[in-house]
């Protein structure tokens, strides 16, 4: 809907209005909050309604703002107040991309000057009291304490300043997703949400404690972004954290109440595995450094959740590989699964590296067996998968430009855009259906090496055998030779072979015959593994 007010202004009056808005906004765009220049940007500035007319905004100067034209075109909401908040989130998300992680509630609280103080509580009978002296509020607040009939946990409701609230990234490591924009708009339109955030405190220490939010972070973050300084919270007192962790994990897995990314599920499973190990040692009276028990011992002990225990064991291994400090490939993994910046989705990592190379059954061997001499099967498995990932990082994806990303790369090639060849190669070779096949060939190379050495092996435990240097040389040579094939930088194949997502069999046919299932010549000759492992 156009502005009747603006349409009636002559050029001189419009310039005057722009100058007044420019001064009122301290020379910054209302949306992106970055500098404007009335001369340099004279033809690229918009005057727009802050609150749209369709939402009962006024059509007069009190409801106008000055923006960059590009910001106004790209805004994610018609209300400029909301558009500005969403732009701030986008800026924060882009900053955190460099660390390959998403935004969580702690980031939002930190930006709003929250998470500064711990609280001291006084619990007497069924009443808990607290105060906010750091904010110069010395009033004593008292609220009733209730008991949850199912869990037996004690809890209370409180409205706390954000300076006293923290994010619990152990129980809830999930990043804040794009859907927060809808929540922000709902709250902005004064529509209340019916679920408050959940938090917990530890009163076993007489000193002050942090109030840690572990559920409802999206709703809490949306309110903080809209300028709310106090949040209502349901706070559990001295809860069993293992139960809270399990509850939150099940909400995102078996119950599917929350859309957890796979990588988040694995991280939660890893935390649960660590908790189960500590419980096992404590309940059996084992010393803190005693790990002379096996994965199967844990499953047998926690027999009421044997299926979950097996998943926790594998989750812990996957998580330790993914986030290993020496893992160079993790910089190129998109943990959210839907991004356009990195070439490999976490889902693809699970369907290839972890599916092929991690032994999927629990072990009978003690957890601490062979740790001193480097022969521990799980440690070998982890270290050698990380080493393989590092070779892939060095030989395949090192030339990938995260700033260029993956969005419509083949379309850009077809339109004649100049995309670096190393970027194209990395993008194509790490497509799931392609990587699935050539990683299987690496497994075959490893098996064949051990066979030729006369060493009997269990194929499902392949990476639990120590790989000698000559074998690593063959693996690296294979990957290097594969990466040097002309097919990965052949732009003529962009609209045919690489034009869309193919299935695994499609690329198996190409590697085995040199041709696509439709008869298009893709490789000069079929893949010969013996030739590919030669320098």
QUICORGI-V784251 format. One record per pair of residues at least 24 apart in sequence whose C-alpha atoms are under 6 Angstrom apart, sorted by the first residue. I is the first residue (numbers start at 1). J is the second residue. D is the distance in whole Angstrom. If there is no record, write none. Layout:
# QUICORGI-V784251
I|J|D ; I|J|D
This chain:
# QUICORGI-V784251
29|67|5 ; 30|67|5 ; 31|84|4 ; 44|69|5 ; 45|69|5 ; 50|79|6 ; 50|80|5 ; 51|79|5 ; 52|79|6 ; 102|175|5 ; 103|175|5 ; 103|176|5 ; 104|175|5 ; 104|176|5 ; 105|167|6 ; 105|217|6 ; 105|221|6 ; 106|167|5 ; 114|162|5 ; 114|163|4 ; 115|163|5 ; 115|164|5 ; 115|165|5 ; 115|166|5 ; 116|163|5 ; 117|163|6 ; 117|164|5 ; 118|164|6 ; 118|208|6 ; 118|209|5 ; 118|210|5 ; 119|208|5 ; 119|209|5 ; 120|208|4 ; 153|239|6 ; 154|236|6 ; 154|237|5 ; 155|235|5 ; 155|236|4 ; 155|237|6 ; 156|234|6 ; 156|235|5 ; 157|233|6 ; 157|234|5 ; 158|232|6 ; 158|233|6 ; 159|231|5 ; 159|232|4 ; 160|230|5 ; 160|231|5 ; 161|229|6 ; 161|230|4 ; 162|229|6 ; 162|230|6 ; 165|211|5 ; 166|211|6 ; 166|212|5 ; 167|212|5 ; 167|213|5 ; 168|212|5 ; 168|213|6 ; 168|214|5 ; 171|214|6 ; 171|245|5 ; 172|214|5 ; 174|264|6 ; 184|222|5 ; 196|233|6 ; 197|233|5 ; 198|233|6 ; 198|234|5 ; 198|235|6 ; 199|235|5 ; 200|235|5 ; 200|236|4 ; 200|237|6 ; 201|237|5 ; 201|238|6 ; 202|238|5 ; 266|315|5 ; 266|319|6 ; 267|319|6 ; 269|312|5 ; 269|315|5 ; 270|312|6 ; 270|315|5 ; 270|316|4 ; 273|312|5 ; 273|313|6 ; 291|367|6 ; 291|368|5 ; 292|366|5 ; 292|368|6 ; 293|366|5 ; 293|367|6 ; 294|364|5 ; 294|365|5 ; 294|366|4 ; 294|367|5 ; 295|362|5 ; 295|363|5 ; 296|362|6 ; 296|363|6 ; 296|364|6 ; 321|382|6 ; 327|386|6 ; 328|390|5 ; 329|389|6 ; 329|390|6 ; 329|393|5 ; 340|405|6 ; 340|406|5 ; 340|407|5 ; 341|402|5 ; 341|405|4 ; 341|406|6 ; 342|402|6 ; 342|405|6 ; 343|427|6 ; 348|432|6 ; 352|436|6 ; 359|460|6 ; 359|461|5 ; 377|464|5 ; 380|464|5 ; 381|463|5 ; 381|464|5 ; 395|480|6 ; 396|426|5 ; 397|426|5 ; 399|423|5 ; 400|426|6 ; 410|494|6 ; 421|489|6 ; 425|488|5 ; 425|489|6 ; 433|503|6 ; 433|504|5 ; 474|533|5 ; 477|533|5 ; 478|532|5 ; 478|533|5
